[in-house]
Amino acid sequence: MTESFLPHMNGVTGSVLQILRHLERTGHEAHVLAPDAVGLPTEISGAAVEAIPSLALPGYRNVRVGTSPAHRVAASLRRFQPDVVHLASPFALGWRGALAAERLEVPSVAAYQTDVAAYAARYRVPATTGLAHTHIARLHRRATLTLAPSEDAAHRLADLGVDRVRRWGRGVDAERFQPMRRSAQLRAAWGTETVIGYVGRLAPEKQVEDLAALQDIPGARLVIVGDGPSRPRLETLMPSAVFLGHLEGDALAAALASFDVFVHPGESETFGQTLQEAHASGVPVVATGRGGPLDLVRMGIDGWLYRPGDLEDLRMRVADLAGDARKRRAFGAAGHQAVQGRSWASVCDQLLGHFDEARALQAVDAGARARRRTRPDPSRSIDARRWQRYVALGDSLTEGLCDPGPEETLRGWADRLALLLASRGGLHYANLAIRSKRVRDVCETQLPRAIELRPDLVSVLIGANDLVKPRVDVTALAAELESAVTRLRAIGADVVLVTPFLPDRRAAGIYAARFASFATALAGIAARTGAILIDTDLHPTLPERPHWGEDLVHLSSRGHRFLAYRVGEVLGVPHADALGALDASLHDDEPISAGLWWRRHALPWVWRRLHGRAAGDGRVAKHDDYVYLGRSRAPRGVSVG
């Protein structure tokens, strides 16, 4: 599954084409899902190409974004029955592919190739950088394995909470890109002594306008290969430069080999394929010292890296090479030698190895899921369980803020879940959650009381109040929570771990990386302890405004109902999905005005913070002991106090 494909040619498309050729050569069967576009082939390298409905990308009328729903993608995968799903630079279509692969229990390998968050910032699209990071994190956490093209990209993914990251670079076509392609005819046409060249899209994220700082280097001329929405403005900005438009194949190889210095100013490159092709062509490289170029350019050996954003440093590095033919030849020869071991054949063989690893990891994951879905008695499945004592731990979300009940009480998702569970024959239920509490409060105060109650089911939704602090150690936080889960599992209780979540609001984006990292840690806790993980990322509608209360911080009644039914589904409550749909159709929430929000929620919160107070100070749990839900009397032998 690829976000970009023919007829639009770019780094993602080029990689997919090389992978398909290698799969065909090595006897594997492939099937391609790609955004529909005029000129999209129906077959290539022995692989059928399935067109997915798409929309044009703003600013790129010829670039399409796949819009197919996950169920259609799942149906396509079900027909082909793949051993592994490769997600090439996933974002929109790739997200649906990751969900579909998980639903079918097929391993998926996601190749991180495009820094979408950086692109969003450059284009100033409505999706903020924070929200883009959130999406990238949840997508790659869905994948069985993630491939990062550079060390910098791997660190960026780790900062977003993505684990199972492996390094996988890109190959270079050393037969096509080589020094012998240098053309005296082209150089004569360009009419200059020294050629400073660029190859790539002419778009904001590539920062091609920075090349204007090189226009007046003595004896040099800019030659720019590529096309895109920025071309008219760039031609005005750099009137002396030669713009060749889009080139490919041998024409591109000849132009690249005819450069004296290759310059790439983009700061959002996860790899930098054109840098490799320049080196293969025997041309020294000057690139920004950020992202993929850090792995490809060896300072003072085959090129220079300049300080990001420092155009004086850029000019100095380029002028150094432009004025020294002997140094250019030495740097070019070193770059040419460096890429000789990076053929597409060897890189694609590495990819096949990653596919094998993903299949092995999928088997491990399937085993972990099976263990999480069994009680201490392995002969009973999760669908057959009937719990008798349920205790809910957490903060305001589990207490039920913004979900009013009768007589000024609060309900909340845990109360609603308890009613669902009680429908199967009665239930003893305690809710120890208190607003504003943190992981430490759960572990030090709520946990001991829960153990006294000897539950056979415990839900834990905690961490949001910790994650929005100015500083937080996610690893230490998760370790503390894992200790609590381990103690609960030791007394024979099933534990439901719910990952904290954020509303779909611009301000929430600054915490996205922390929440993603913590969710990844909870997945690890569940796998190690046998807890039942409720990964809220699997429900992308939960952050939407109707699911959030008037304070824009807590779930609304609709949101609490939604979460209760989703957890009920996982716990095997009969017809939970159908009941949830019916419940949703009978309710609607009224919006709150911005002025009322400030008076009722924002200003009181600021006052409490300034005075070192929290909303939960002095409060006690609403159900510190068991209450019985159900029509029948308490079963014999069940402790109620």
C-alpha positions as a printed Julia matrix, in Angstrom:
641×3 Matrix{Float64}:
   0.0     0.0     0.0
   1.53    3.27   -1.11
   0.52    6.89   -0.57
   2.06    7.83   -3.91
   2.41    5.94   -7.17
   2.54    6.29  -10.92
   2.14    8.4   -12.93
   3.5    10.74  -10.23
   7.2    10.0    -9.84
   8.92   10.8    -6.55
  11.05    9.06   -3.94
   8.16    6.96   -2.6
   7.1     5.83   -6.07
  10.68    5.05   -7.03
  11.19    2.89   -3.94
   7.96    0.96   -4.54
   8.93    0.29   -8.17
  12.32   -1.06   -7.09
  10.68   -3.27   -4.45
   8.22   -4.68   -6.99
  11.0    -5.49   -9.46
  12.94   -7.28   -6.73
   9.89   -9.24   -5.56
   9.28  -10.38   -9.13
  12.94  -11.39   -9.6
  12.97  -13.37   -6.36
   9.75  -15.28   -7.01
   7.33  -13.47   -4.68
   3.76  -12.47   -5.51
   2.74   -8.85   -5.0
  -0.42   -6.75   -5.12
  -0.45   -2.93   -5.07
  -3.08   -0.62   -3.59
  -2.51    2.97   -4.71
  -4.52    6.22   -5.06
  -6.49    6.34   -8.31
  -5.1     8.75  -10.91
  -5.21    9.28  -14.66
  -2.41    7.13  -16.06
  -2.28    4.66  -13.18
  -1.18    1.28  -14.63
  -3.21   -1.84  -13.93
  -0.14   -4.07  -13.71
   3.58   -3.59  -13.18
   6.43   -6.04  -12.56
   3.93   -8.88  -12.42
   1.87   -7.2    -9.68
  -1.76   -6.17  -10.13
  -2.36   -2.5    -9.28
  -5.69   -1.79   -7.55
  -6.92    1.8    -7.76
  -8.25    3.3    -4.52
 -10.64    6.32   -4.64
  -8.65    9.51   -4.13
  -8.69   13.29   -3.94
  -6.19   15.78   -5.36
  -3.63   17.19   -2.92
  -3.92   21.01   -2.63
  -1.19   22.62   -4.69
  -0.49   19.38   -6.58
  -3.35   18.61   -8.91
  -1.6    15.48  -10.17
  -0.89   14.08   -6.7
  -3.71   12.01   -5.22
  -4.59   11.12   -1.62
  -6.32    7.77   -1.07
  -9.72    8.03    0.66
 -10.93    4.43    0.82
 -12.44    3.33    4.17
 -10.7     0.64    6.21
 -13.37   -1.99    5.52
 -12.79   -1.73    1.77
  -9.04   -2.03    2.26
  -9.64   -5.04    4.52
 -11.81   -6.63    1.84
  -9.03   -6.2    -0.72
  -6.46   -7.73    1.62
  -8.81  -10.59    2.39
  -9.08  -11.39   -1.33
  -5.33  -11.37   -1.87
  -4.46  -13.07    1.47
  -0.99  -11.52    1.91
   1.71  -12.83    4.21
   2.74   -9.26    4.99
   1.47   -5.74    4.22
   4.09   -3.16    3.25
   3.0     0.42    3.99
   5.06    2.79    1.85
   5.33    6.23    3.5
   1.94    5.75    5.19
  -0.34    8.56    6.28
  -3.92    8.62    4.94
  -4.32    5.4     2.94
  -1.6     3.8     5.04
  -3.57    4.42    8.25
  -6.48    2.44    6.86
  -4.06   -0.23    5.72
  -2.56   -0.54    9.2
  -6.02   -0.91   10.76
  -7.11   -3.42    8.12
  -3.96   -5.5     8.54
  -4.42   -5.56   12.3
  -8.07   -6.55   11.92
  -7.05   -9.49    9.72
  -4.07  -10.31   11.98
  -1.62   -9.84    9.11
   1.79   -8.35    9.93
   2.43   -4.86    8.59
   5.73   -3.11    7.91
   5.55    0.7     7.75
   8.34    2.53    5.94
   8.69    6.04    7.4
   9.73    8.09    4.41
   8.01   11.49    4.57
   8.04   13.99    7.44
   4.38   14.9     7.07
   4.41   17.08   10.18
   7.15   19.28    8.71
   5.25   19.48    5.43
   2.07   20.51    7.25
   3.96   23.32    8.96
   5.45   24.53    5.66
   2.08   24.49    3.87
   0.22   26.01    6.85
  -2.62   23.54    6.41
  -5.36   23.32    9.07
  -3.84   20.15   10.56
  -1.27   21.38   13.02
   2.17   19.92   13.47
   1.11   18.45   16.81
  -1.87   16.66   15.32
   0.28   15.35   12.47
   2.72   13.97   15.05
  -0.19   12.34   16.87
  -1.31   10.63   13.69
   2.2     9.48   12.78
   2.66    8.04   16.27
  -0.6     6.13   16.38
  -0.12    4.84   12.83
   3.36    3.47   13.41
   2.33    1.99   16.75
  -0.35    0.07   14.85
   2.27   -1.4    12.51
   4.07   -4.59   13.47
   7.42   -3.08   12.5
   8.56    0.4    11.43
  11.48    1.08    9.11
  13.39    4.36    9.55
  15.67    5.53    6.71
  18.15    7.35    8.94
  19.36    7.62   12.52
  17.7    11.01   12.86
  14.36    9.59   11.7
  14.7     6.69   14.13
  15.23    9.13   17.02
  12.24   11.21   15.91
  10.02    8.12   15.92
  11.32    7.08   19.33
  10.49   10.54   20.69
   6.92    9.99   19.45
   6.7     6.75   21.41
   7.11    4.41   18.44
   8.95    1.21   19.27
  10.1    -1.71   17.07
  11.99    0.64   14.77
  14.61   -0.79   12.42
  17.02    1.02   10.1
  16.33    0.55    6.4
  17.85    2.96    3.9
  17.33    3.28    0.16
  19.23    1.75   -2.7
  20.83    3.63   -5.54
  20.86    2.72   -9.23
  24.65    2.79   -9.7
  24.33    1.64  -13.32
  22.26    4.66  -14.27
  23.89    7.24  -12.0
  27.65    7.3   -12.64
  30.4     9.81  -13.54
  30.61    8.68  -17.18
  27.18   10.27  -17.8
  28.77   13.73  -17.59
  27.83   15.67  -20.72
  30.04   18.33  -22.31
  27.08   19.27  -24.52
  24.88   20.07  -21.53
  27.61   22.08  -19.85
  28.15   24.09  -23.01
  24.42   24.81  -23.2
  24.44   26.04  -19.62
  27.35   28.35  -20.52
  29.26   28.46  -17.26
  32.52   27.4   -15.69
  31.04   25.88  -12.51
  27.56   24.35  -12.21
  25.75   24.35   -8.88
  22.81   22.01   -9.21
  19.63   20.95   -7.39
  17.23   18.07   -8.1
  13.86   17.75   -6.41
  10.36   19.1    -6.04
   9.93   22.83   -6.27
   7.77   23.16   -3.19
   7.85   25.02    0.14
   9.06   22.04    2.18
  12.21   21.75    0.0
  13.31   25.34    0.8
  14.64   25.82   -2.73
  14.42   29.59   -2.29
  17.53   29.34   -0.08
  19.54   28.7    -3.25
  19.12   32.39   -4.08
  22.04   33.0    -1.71
  24.29   31.27   -4.28
  23.35   33.29   -7.37
  26.34   35.62   -7.39
  29.17   33.17   -6.62
  31.86   34.15   -9.18
  32.03   31.9   -12.25
  29.08   29.74  -11.1
  25.52   29.23  -12.28
  22.52   27.55  -10.7
  20.85   24.71  -12.64
  17.58   23.49  -11.11
  15.91   20.21  -12.07
  12.34   19.6   -10.96
   8.85   21.04  -11.0
   6.15   21.96   -8.54
   3.91   24.75   -7.22
   6.82   27.0    -6.24
   8.38   27.15   -9.71
   6.89   30.51  -10.88
   8.01   32.27   -7.7
  11.47   30.66   -7.82
  11.98   31.7   -11.45
  11.25   35.28  -10.42
  13.52   35.03   -7.38
  16.45   33.52   -9.34
  16.28   34.95  -12.89
  19.82   33.86  -13.8
  19.23   30.2   -12.91
  18.51   27.51  -15.52
  15.22   25.69  -14.83
  15.1    22.36  -16.66
  11.75   21.15  -15.34
  11.07   17.51  -14.47
  13.64   15.01  -15.79
  13.9    11.26  -15.32
  15.83    8.26  -16.59
  18.97    8.86  -18.6
  18.19   12.57  -19.03
  18.21   13.01  -15.25
  21.4    10.95  -14.88
  23.19   13.1   -17.5
  22.12   16.36  -15.86
  23.14   15.2   -12.4
  26.56   13.95  -13.53
  27.15   17.28  -15.27
  26.92   19.25  -12.03
  30.08   20.35  -10.22
  28.37   20.69   -6.83
  25.02   19.28   -5.75
  23.11   21.35   -3.15
  20.05   20.29   -1.18
  18.69   22.86    1.33
  15.59   20.99    2.61
  15.51   20.48    6.38
  12.67   17.91    6.45
  14.36   15.06    4.56
  14.02   11.71    6.32
  16.63   10.26    3.94
  17.75   12.15    0.8
  17.71    9.87   -2.23
  19.0    12.55   -4.6
  22.08   12.95   -2.39
  22.92    9.29   -2.98
  22.38    9.7    -6.71
  24.69   12.74   -6.76
  27.41   10.75   -5.0
  26.92    7.85   -7.42
  27.43   10.4   -10.22
  30.73   11.5    -8.69
  29.42   14.9    -7.57
  30.2    16.34   -4.09
  27.21   17.3    -1.95
  26.4    20.3     0.23
  23.29   19.74    2.37
  21.7    20.99    5.56
  22.98   19.37    8.74
  19.63   17.92    9.76
  17.69   14.73    9.06
  18.72   12.15    6.49
  21.79   14.02    5.14
  23.53   13.44    8.48
  23.86    9.76    7.53
  24.78   10.34    3.88
  27.32   13.18    3.82
  30.72   12.76    5.47
  32.05   16.17    6.4
  35.29   16.99    4.62
  35.31   13.64    2.79
  32.51   13.63    0.21
  30.76   16.92    0.97
  29.8    19.55    3.51
  26.91   19.92    5.94
  25.96   23.48    6.82
  24.11   24.81    9.85
  20.33   24.6     9.25
  18.95   27.99    8.26
  22.39   29.64    8.09
  22.57   30.87    4.5
  25.99   32.46    5.02
  27.34   29.06    6.04
  25.62   27.5     3.0
  27.23   30.04    0.68
  30.65   29.57    2.27
  30.51   25.75    1.86
  29.4    25.93   -1.77
  31.95   28.64   -2.63
  34.68   26.48   -1.1
  33.95   23.67   -3.57
  33.09   25.93   -6.52
  36.52   27.53   -6.32
  38.59   24.35   -5.89
  38.36   21.82   -8.75
  40.86   19.51   -7.11
  38.81   19.27   -3.91
  35.63   18.7    -5.95
  37.23   15.74   -7.72
  38.45   14.24   -4.45
  35.08   14.66   -2.73
  33.24   13.33   -5.79
  35.43   10.22   -5.99
  34.91    9.51   -2.27
  31.14    9.85   -2.63
  31.1     7.56   -5.67
  33.03    4.9    -3.77
  30.76    5.19   -0.7
  27.54    4.22   -2.53
  28.86    1.22   -4.43
  27.63   -1.19   -1.74
  24.09    0.28   -1.67
  22.52   -1.43   -4.65
  18.75   -1.81   -4.74
  19.2    -5.59   -4.81
  21.01   -5.62   -1.46
  18.62   -3.08    0.09
  15.56   -5.07   -1.05
  17.1    -8.27    0.33
  17.28   -6.45    3.67
  13.61   -5.56    3.28
  12.69   -9.22    2.8
  14.51   -9.91    6.06
  12.38   -7.28    7.78
   9.26   -8.92    6.32
  10.34  -12.22    7.88
  10.93  -10.52   11.22
   7.47   -8.9    11.08
   5.88  -12.31   10.51
   7.72  -13.7    13.55
   6.7   -10.68   15.66
   3.09  -11.07   14.56
   3.11  -14.63   15.88
   4.49  -13.36   19.21
   1.84  -10.61   19.32
  -0.92  -13.12   18.58
   0.27  -15.27   21.46
   0.33  -12.27   23.79
  -3.21  -11.3    22.78
  -4.38  -14.83   23.41
  -2.8   -14.79   26.88
  -4.41  -11.44   27.67
  -7.79  -12.82   26.77
  -7.68  -15.73   29.19
  -8.28  -15.88   32.89
  -6.1   -17.97   35.18
  -8.26  -20.86   33.96
  -6.98  -21.13   30.33
  -9.97  -23.2    29.27
 -12.26  -20.16   29.52
 -12.26  -17.52   26.81
 -12.93  -13.84   27.37
 -16.35  -14.21   25.71
 -17.42  -16.76   28.36
 -16.41  -14.82   31.48
 -18.76  -13.42   34.08
 -17.06  -11.22   36.62
 -18.62  -10.79   40.08
 -16.51   -8.01   41.65
 -15.42   -5.02   39.57
 -13.32   -2.09   40.88
 -12.59    1.04   38.79
  -9.42    3.07   39.43
  -8.45    6.42   37.95
  -9.14   10.14   37.87
 -11.99   12.43   36.77
 -12.64   10.49   33.57
 -13.47    7.36   35.55
 -15.24    9.37   38.27
 -17.53   10.57   35.49
 -17.15   14.34   35.24
 -19.44   15.91   32.6
 -21.72   12.85   32.68
 -24.53   13.88   35.08
 -26.74   11.22   36.61
 -29.91   11.42   38.66
 -30.02   13.6    41.78
 -26.79   15.48   40.91
 -24.69   12.32   40.85
 -22.06   11.45   38.25
 -22.15    8.35   36.12
 -19.21    7.97   33.73
 -17.98    5.21   31.46
 -17.0     2.84   34.3
 -20.48    3.08   35.89
 -22.05    2.37   32.53
 -19.69   -0.54   31.92
 -20.65   -1.96   35.34
 -24.32   -1.89   34.32
 -23.48   -3.73   31.11
 -21.57   -6.39   33.03
 -24.36   -6.65   35.65
 -26.84   -7.51   32.92
 -25.23  -10.93   32.77
 -26.3   -11.84   36.3
 -25.49   -9.16   38.86
 -22.24   -7.45   39.86
 -20.56   -5.95   42.93
 -19.06   -2.64   41.85
 -16.73   -0.08   43.48
 -15.43    3.13   41.91
 -12.36    4.53   43.7
 -11.55    7.19   41.07
 -11.19   10.83   42.16
 -10.7    13.86   39.92
  -7.23   15.38   39.45
  -5.46   12.23   40.64
  -2.28   10.93   39.07
  -0.48    7.62   38.66
   1.1     7.91   42.11
  -2.31    8.43   43.73
  -3.64    5.3    42.1
  -0.61    3.25   43.15
  -0.34    4.55   46.72
  -3.97    5.15   47.73
  -6.45    3.49   45.4
  -4.51    0.27   44.82
  -4.34   -0.87   48.49
  -8.09   -0.38   48.89
  -8.74   -2.24   45.66
  -6.68   -5.21   46.87
  -8.7    -5.24   50.11
 -11.88   -5.61   48.05
 -10.52   -8.77   46.32
 -11.88   -7.91   42.83
 -11.83  -10.27   39.87
 -11.9    -7.33   37.42
 -10.15   -3.95   37.71
 -10.12   -1.1    35.18
  -7.32    1.48   35.15
  -7.51    4.73   33.2
  -4.86    7.09   34.53
  -1.95    9.23   33.38
  -3.46   12.23   31.63
  -2.86   14.56   34.6
   0.78   13.44   34.74
   1.33   13.83   31.0
   0.21   17.48   30.89
   2.68   18.57   33.59
   5.57   20.82   32.44
   7.95   17.88   32.8
   7.28   14.17   32.89
   9.35   10.98   32.81
   7.15    8.63   30.79
   9.41    5.62   31.43
   9.31    6.08   35.21
   5.57    6.71   35.1
   4.95    3.48   33.2
   7.23    1.5    35.52
   5.24    2.69   38.54
   1.96    1.72   36.9
   3.31   -1.67   35.82
   4.11   -2.49   39.45
   0.47   -1.82   40.36
  -0.84   -3.96   37.52
   1.5    -6.78   38.52
   0.14   -6.71   42.09
  -3.45   -6.85   40.83
  -2.66   -9.75   38.52
  -0.99  -11.54   41.43
  -4.31  -11.69   43.34
  -6.01  -13.21   40.29
  -7.76  -10.1    39.0
  -8.21   -9.38   35.32
  -6.94   -5.86   34.61
  -8.3    -3.6    31.87
  -5.72   -0.94   30.9
  -7.17    1.99   28.95
  -4.75    4.31   27.13
  -5.29    8.02   27.94
  -6.47   10.17   25.05
  -6.73   13.79   23.94
  -9.53   15.83   22.4
  -9.21   16.9    18.79
  -8.12   20.43   19.67
  -5.16   22.47   18.47
  -3.98   23.18   22.03
  -3.87   19.45   22.81
  -1.33   18.83   20.06
   1.61   19.89   22.24
   1.05   16.79   24.4
   0.57   14.34   21.53
   4.07   12.84   21.65
   3.83   12.19   25.39
   0.44   10.49   25.12
   1.67    8.34   22.23
   4.78    7.33   24.17
   2.74    6.43   27.26
   0.26    4.43   25.18
   3.15    2.44   23.71
   4.42    1.78   27.24
   0.96    0.55   28.3
   0.94   -1.88   25.37
   4.21   -3.28   26.7
   2.76   -3.57   30.22
  -0.25   -5.44   28.87
   1.94   -7.84   26.92
   4.14   -8.6    29.94
   1.42   -8.87   32.59
  -1.47  -10.35   30.63
  -3.64   -7.26   31.14
  -6.4    -6.48   28.65
  -5.39   -3.41   26.63
  -8.01   -0.95   25.41
  -6.05    1.09   22.87
  -8.17    4.17   22.26
  -6.18    4.92   19.09
  -8.27    2.19   17.48
 -11.27    4.51   17.8
 -10.32    7.67   15.86
 -13.78    9.24   16.42
 -13.29    9.42   20.21
 -11.36   12.76   20.05
 -14.18   14.41   18.06
 -16.04   17.33   19.66
 -19.42   15.6    20.35
 -17.65   13.11   22.62
 -16.29   15.89   24.88
 -18.04   17.82   27.62
 -18.67   21.5    28.03
 -15.26   22.02   29.68
 -13.52   20.59   26.56
 -11.34   18.47   28.89
 -13.6    15.6    29.99
 -15.83   13.23   28.06
 -19.44   14.18   27.53
 -22.24   11.74   28.29
 -21.99   10.61   24.69
 -18.25   10.1    25.07
 -18.69    8.11   28.28
 -21.29    5.91   26.59
 -19.02    5.43   23.59
 -16.07    4.33   25.73
 -18.21    2.04   27.9
 -19.58    0.17   24.9
 -16.14   -0.12   23.28
 -14.72   -1.65   26.46
 -17.81   -3.83   26.73
 -17.16   -5.19   23.26
 -13.62   -6.19   24.22
 -14.87   -7.81   27.43
 -17.38   -9.91   25.51
 -20.61   -8.2    26.62
 -23.3    -9.61   24.28
 -24.46   -7.15   21.62
 -22.43   -4.27   23.07
 -21.86   -2.81   19.61
 -25.56   -2.87   18.72
 -26.53   -1.46   22.11
 -24.03    1.34   21.68
 -25.4     2.29   18.27
 -28.96    2.31   19.65
 -27.93    4.38   22.68
 -26.13    6.92   20.48
 -29.21    7.38   18.31
 -31.31    8.3    21.36
 -29.06   11.05   22.72
 -27.59   14.32   21.6
 -25.42   16.81   23.46
 -25.8    20.58   23.44
 -22.73   22.75   22.76
 -21.59   25.34   25.28
 -20.69   28.94   24.5
 -17.08   30.08   24.69
 -17.89   32.72   27.32
 -19.58   30.21   29.6
 -16.62   27.85   29.16
 -14.22   30.53   30.42
 -16.38   31.43   33.45
 -17.32   27.91   34.45
 -14.14   25.95   33.71
 -11.04   27.8    32.48
 -10.82   30.57   35.11
 -11.49   28.28   38.11
  -8.79   25.92   36.82
  -6.27   28.79   36.57
  -7.2    29.94   40.1
  -6.59   26.47   41.52
  -3.23   26.19   39.78
  -2.09   29.58   41.06
  -2.97   28.53   44.6
  -1.42   25.06   44.34
  -4.75   23.29   44.6
  -6.44   20.53   42.61
 -10.12   19.84   42.0
  -9.9    16.54   43.82
  -8.45   17.9    47.07
 -10.53   16.7    50.02
 -12.82   14.53   47.92
 -13.49   10.87   48.58
 -14.38    8.11   46.14
 -18.06    7.94   45.27
 -18.13    4.15   45.77
 -15.35    3.29   48.22
 -17.12   -0.01   48.94
 -19.07   -2.41   46.78
 -22.58   -1.58   45.64
 -24.61   -4.39   44.18
 -26.01   -3.99   40.68
 -28.7    -6.47   39.71
 -32.08   -7.79   40.72
 -30.97  -10.96   42.47
 -29.45  -11.16   45.92
 -25.71  -11.39   46.42
 -24.38  -14.86   45.6
 -23.32  -16.93   48.55
 -19.66  -16.55   49.48
 -19.26  -13.12   47.87
 -17.84  -10.47   50.19
 -19.67   -7.15   50.06
 -17.54   -5.19   52.5
